[in-house]
Amino acid sequence: MEGEEFYGAAYKGSKQLTQQQIKTANATGFGAAADDYMERGIDLNEELVRNKPATYFFRMKGDAMQEAGIFDNDVLIVDRSIKLVNGKVIVAVLNGELLVRRFHKNFSSAFLIPENSRFKTINLAEFSDFLLWGVVTYVIHRV
């Protein structure tokens, strides 16, 4: 913006410290009783991602899995290294279209099952172009 000036603090401090390096901050000189039980912050990558190179985040579009608790605009954490087994929720490409469905396999066929009665079950034997993109491990959505 023309004519406006912004000023910062002239003194930046002698040390650049991170939040983890500062254990307590009080002016009295006495530590708080809760400081003995203080833990470091929660790192969601550490908690939710098991295999970092094989994991990606995917935003859900649509309501095909709403009865499984996966809603439109939820963020799915998908791991490509997990073995595909019966009952897992997966991200797949079927004839060029990305789908999130529950995988089910019996003796003769494999199916992609939606968790919404408005959608039909897909028999994979009817399609030639099926590609697994990974298994959904976690769902993040707003309350």
SVG drawing of the C-alpha trace seen along z (x, -y; Angstrom):
<svg xmlns="http://www.w3.org/2000/svg" viewBox="-31 -8 54 77">
<polyline fill="none" stroke="black" stroke-width="0.4" points="0.0,0.0 1.4,-3.3 2.3,-5.7 2.1,-3.2 5.2,-2.1 5.5,0.9 8.0,1.1 9.2,4.2 11.1,4.5 14.7,3.3 15.9,5.9 15.3,9.5 16.9,11.2 20.3,12.9 19.0,16.5 16.4,18.0 14.5,20.6 11.8,22.9 8.7,23.8 10.2,27.2 13.4,25.6 11.5,23.4 10.2,25.6 8.6,23.0 7.9,19.3 7.1,17.6 8.2,14.4 8.3,15.6 11.3,17.9 9.3,20.9 8.4,23.8 4.7,24.7 3.6,28.1 2.2,29.0 5.7,28.6 6.7,32.0 4.0,33.6 4.5,31.5 4.8,33.4 5.8,32.1 3.1,31.3 1.3,33.9 2.7,34.3 -0.1,35.6 2.3,36.9 3.9,39.0 0.6,40.2 -1.3,40.9 1.4,41.7 3.1,45.1 5.0,45.2 5.8,41.6 7.0,42.3 3.9,44.4 1.3,42.1 -0.7,39.3 -3.7,37.1 -6.8,37.2 -9.9,35.0 -13.2,36.9 -15.7,35.6 -19.2,37.0 -21.3,39.0 -20.8,42.6 -19.2,43.5 -21.3,41.5 -22.6,44.5 -18.9,45.4 -18.4,41.9 -16.6,40.5 -18.3,37.3 -17.9,34.8 -14.7,32.7 -13.2,35.0 -9.4,35.6 -8.5,39.2 -5.0,40.5 -4.2,43.2 -1.3,45.7 -0.1,47.4 2.0,49.9 -0.8,51.7 -1.9,55.0 -5.4,55.0 -7.6,57.3 -11.3,57.9 -13.3,55.1 -10.8,52.3 -11.8,48.9 -9.7,48.1 -9.0,45.4 -9.1,46.9 -9.2,45.8 -11.9,47.6 -12.0,46.7 -10.3,43.4 -12.6,42.4 -11.3,42.1 -13.5,43.9 -13.5,44.5 -15.3,47.7 -15.1,50.7 -13.3,53.7 -14.9,57.1 -13.7,60.3 -15.3,63.8 -14.2,67.0 -15.0,65.9 -15.3,62.1 -14.2,58.8 -16.5,55.9 -16.4,52.3 -19.2,51.6 -20.5,48.1 -21.7,47.2 -24.7,45.3 -27.9,47.0 -28.1,44.5 -25.1,46.1 -24.7,49.6 -22.1,52.2 -19.5,52.5 -18.4,55.9 -14.8,55.6 -15.1,58.5 -17.1,56.2 -14.2,53.7 -10.8,54.1 -9.2,50.9 -8.9,51.2 -6.0,49.7 -5.6,49.6 -4.3,46.3 -4.1,47.3 -5.9,48.2 -7.6,45.5 -6.1,45.5 -7.6,42.4 -10.4,39.9 -10.2,36.3 -13.4,34.2 -14.8,31.2 -17.3,31.8"/>
</svg>
